[in-house]
Amino acid sequence: MKNTNRILSDISRRVFVQCSAGAIASYAGFSEFAQAQTAQTENTYGVETPELRSRAEVSAVLGKGPKPALDSNLRPLTILFAGGAKDHPPKSHSHDVLPKRWKVLLGGAGPGDEAVTNMYRPQVETDRALIAAGSPLVKALSTLEWPTEAQFATADVIMLYQSPLCWKDASHLSQIEAYLNRGGGLVLSHYVLWNASAALADLLGLAKGKYSQYKHKVITLKLREPRHPIMHGLPDTFTIADECFWNLQGDRSKVTALATSDENVGDKVSAEPVIWTHEHGKGRVMASTLGHFDWTFDDPFFRTILLRGIAWAAGESPYRFDPLILRGIPLKD
């Protein structure tokens, strides 16, 4: 019951479970019950669907980036998108959908794949042929499970968009450490960071701590490293309607905070990292606490950050995937 009570106090309120501790007997029982909640109506916590970004503001950002390298100068990349079961109501935490959509975005549409990349917004249908093509020399894979040893051995970059329950298996930390030590690239979004573990924070730079907080809201992001290639060209300040975490544990001197949000920590206002990079062993990590709502992945600013983060984590030019940023994404004229 000790494990069950801990889960209820920390995770169950994040998946809308209203149930007594006595009704849940194990991790497995909790997981099954939590997944059943996805059938309920959507809950956006009062956060309204954000307006489309304008063509002018997005063009201003992308126009500042260098031209991507010629295809003949690119090296082959293998990128794995690892998700899992959906654990929240509609329009959020679509761990079961994003890996399939971003597999197509990066690797193109293969047999059995639909040429669809958007998570929330209606797709620009005239982009379907471009979407089906993907990016040159990229082999993209998706899984709804924890990566296998073979996948760790062959992937240049792994993006984890999963529940924090993935860390209940202690061997997963060892696999991530070995992967980073050999030079693998790791990109993480949102809920997978919500695990109170000093060892995890050491690997990723930051992770949930004992006193960490979260809130769904319109977040004002401030660029701390505007010259970092991942953030190049983005406005010094912009907003995203999502959920962020703050007061995370970890050695902040070992991370590069790319964007922060001003949050209350105790009786002070603190610039809390929302997007950061970290290096461990020979590997590179880029992480973001954003990614709660599906619409965030269709925001061209956030897509810019994730795509450049994937390329940066692979040791490639961060601008390699810039041509993919607007594929399928509607803009406001």
N, C-alpha and C positions, 0 to 999 in steps of 0.2 A: 504493500500500500504506500510505502514511502515514495517509490518512483511515480506511482499514479498521482499522488497528491502534488508532487512537484510539477508534473506535466500539466495538471489542471490549473495550477496557479500561474503558469507561464504561457503555455501554448493554447490551451483550450479556449481562452477568451479571445485568442487571435483567430479562431476558426468558428466562432459563433456557437460554441457548444454550451448548452445550458442543461447540466446534468449533475447529479450528485456523485461524489467520489465513489460511493458504494456501487454505482451502476456500471463502473468501468473496472475491469479486472486486470488489464495488461496493456502494454504498448500496442499490441496487435488489435485488441478490442477498441482502444481509443482511436487508432488510425481508421478502422472500418467505420466507426461512428462519425468521425470528423468528415470523411469523404462523403458520407450520406447527406451532409449539410449542403452540398453544392446544388441540390435540387431546389433549394429555397429561392426566394426572390432576391434580386440584386440588392447590395447594400454599399453605397458609396460614401457613407458617413457624412452626408451633407456636402460633399465635394462635387461641384458641378462639372460636367464634361467640358474640357477646355476648348476654346475656339481654335480653329485651324490657324497655323502660322501663315503669314503672308509670303507670297512669292518673292517680294522685294527683300524681306529680312533674311530669308533662307539663301537667296542668291548672293546677298552681301557676305554671308559666312563662307559659302562654298567658293566664291570668287577669290578668296584670299589664300586658298590652299594651292600648293604646287600641283602641276599636272602629274597624274599617275605615270609610273614607268611603262615603257613599251612591254607588250606581252613577251617579247623575246628575252627580256631581262628579268623575268619573274622566275622564282623557284616554286616547285610544286608544294602545296600545303595540304595537310589533313586537319580538318577542324571538326570536333565533336560537340554537339549540343546535347547536354544531359538534363532531362526534366524528370517528371514523375506524375503521380496522381494529383488531380486537382483537389485542393483542400479548402477552398473559399467559394463563396457564391459567385454568380456570373459577373463577368467584366473584370475579374481580379484573379491573381495567382493562377494563371492558365499554364501551369507547369506541363500539362499534357498536350498543349497546342504549340507553344513557342518553339520547341526543338524542331518540329516538323516544318514550320513556316520559315525559320531562319536557316534550316538546312537547304531549303529551296533558294532563299535569298543569296546565300553564299555559293552553293554548289550547283544551282540550277534544278530543274524539274527532271527527275529520272522516271523510270517505269513505276507507275502507281502513284506518282506525286502529282498534286494539282499545282498549277502555276499561281499560287497565292502566297503572299508574304505578310499582309496586314493582319494585325491582331484585333483591331476594333473598327477602324475607319473603312468606308467603302473603297475598294481598290480602283485605281485608275486603269481601266481595262486596256487602254492603248499601250500600256507598258507590259502586257502579258508576254509578248515574245521576248523582250529583254529579261524579264523575270525568269522565264524558262531557261535562259542561257546561263544564268549565274555569273560567277567571276572566273576569269581564265586561270587554269592550272590549280583549281581548288577542288579537293575531294571533301565534301561535307557529309557528315553522318549524324544521325539522331538516335537517341535512346531514351526510354522512360524508366530506366533503371540506373543504378550506380555503374560507372564505367567498369568494364572488365579489365583484367591485366593486359590482354592483347590491345585494348583500346588505349590504355595508358602508355603502352610501349610504342604505339605508332602515331598517336595524335601530336601535332605540333602545338595545338591550342585546344583546351577544353573549356567550354562555358557551362557553368553549373547554375541552373535555375530550378532549385529543388526546395523541398521542405527541410527545416533544420533536423528533422528526425533522421536524415541521412547520416548524421554524425553519431547516432547511437551505437554504431559498429565502430569500435575503437581502431580497427584495422584501416579504416578509411583515412584517418589522419596520417598513418604511416605511408599509405599509398600516395597521398598528396605530397608529402615531404619528399619521397623518393622521386616523384615526377618532377617536382621543382628543382631538386638537386641535379637532375640530369639535364635541365635546361628547358623543361616544358613551360608553356604559357598557360595561364589560368585567368579566366574572367568570371566574376561572380556578380549576381544581381539579387538584391533584396533579401527574401526570407531565409535563404541559406546562411546568411550572416548572423541570424538571430539564435545563436547558440553560445551560452556562457561557458567559454573554455579558454583558459590562458594559452594552452597549446595551440588552439586554432588561431587565436589572435597573433601568436608568434609567426605562424605560417602565412597568414593573410595580411598582416599588418595591423588590422583592427577587427574586432568582433564584439558581440553582445557582452556586456558586463553585468555585474550584480545590480547596478543602479541605472542601467540603460533605460531610455524612454523612447516612445514612438508616437506619431500623430499623423492622421490623414488630413491634408490641408494643401493650400497653394503655397508652395515652398519657394522662397526667394534664394536663388543660388548666386553666390559671389565667386568669381574666378580668382583663385589664389595663385595659379600658375598660368596666366593667359598666354605665355610664350611656349608652354609645353605643347608639343605637336598634336596631342590628343585634343586639346582645347583651342587650337589655333583658329582664329577668326570668329569665335563665338563672342557674343556680347559679354562685357565685364559683369553684368548682372542680368539675369532673366529668371522667369518663373516656370515652374512645372507643378501641375496638380497631381500629387501622388502621396505617398507615405514615406517619411524618412525616420531614421533611428539616430539617436545621439547619446552622448555620454558613454561611448563605447570603450572597451578596455583594449590596451595595447600600447606599445612604445611609439608615441607620435613622432619622435625624432627619427624613426626608421621608415616613415611613410612620407610620400609627397602628396599633400592635400591639393587636389586639382580644383575642387569646388567645395564651398562650405555654406552652411546655413546658420544664421544667428539664432541660438536657442537658449532658454533659461536652464542653467545648471546651478542648483542651489540658489543663492541670492545674486548671481551674476549672469550677464549675457555673454555667451561664449560662441566663438566661430567654430562650429562643429563640422568635421569632415563628412561629406556626403558622397564624394567620389574621390578615390585615391589610387595611387600606385605604390607598389612595394616590390622589393627584390629579395628572393630567398634562394640561397645556393646559386645555381646558374639560371634559375627561372625568374620569370616576371609575372606579377600579379596586378590586375586592375579590378577594382571592386567598386560597387555602387549600392547604397542602401535603397535607391529608387527601383521601381519595377513592380509595385503593387497592382496598379491598374493596367488593363490591357492597352488603353489608349496611349500610355507613356511610350510603348515600343513603336508607335506610329508617329511620335513626335520627331520631326527631322533633326532637332537639336540633340535629343537623347540618342537617336539612331546614329548620328554623327559620332557621339562619344563612344558608343558601344562598338561600332565598326572600326573606328580608329584604335580603340582599346584592344580589340582582337588582333589587329595587324601589329600593334606595338608589342603585345605580349608574345607574338610569334617572332619578334626580332626583325620584322619587315618595316618598310616605310609605312608610317601610320596612315598615309593617304592612299594606300593601295586600293582600299575598298570605297573610296569616296564616290565613284560612279554608281554605287548601289544605294546611296543614301535616299534618293528621291524615287526609286522605283516603286510604283504603285501608290505613292503617298499623295493625297490631295492637298492642295494649297489654296489659300484665299488670295484672289486677285485684287 
